[in-house]
Amino acid sequence: MGSTRRSFTPEYKANAVSLVIDDGRAIAEVARSIGVHEMTLGKWVKKSRDEGNGESDRPLNEDERAELERLREEVKHARMEAEFAKKVATWFAKDPR
């Protein structure tokens, strides 16, 4: 008796995942339309997102780039404050009074 398990090409999986990720359609809807179980398609989508094939490949727009710069400056400032607080704590700990 042969195997009843279906196999799908990587291209087929990529197209199905694209319908969910790029087109914003529901996994259940796409699974019904292509004749695949929801759980199977869900695993493909999860694997694709885990591998970083989602939105991370697209370039940042101006607003996102500005937000990134602002957050980097904020982190830099917070690190400087933390370093200063460590130095002050060390200085007070060494004070013989």
C-alpha angles and dihedrals in degrees: 000000000000129000117275092198113117121223126206130203119243089246091055091050092047092051092049092048090048091057089057101039103032100032095038094230122153119263091233092052094049092044091054093047095052097037098245127129115259092236092054094051090043090057091050091051093047092049091049092050092046090052090054098248092133129086094319091087095065120088121251119260122226095269093049092047091051090049090050091052091048092050092048090053090047091052091047091052092047091051091051091050091049092049091050091049090053091052092048092048090050091049093050091046090055094046107112095211 
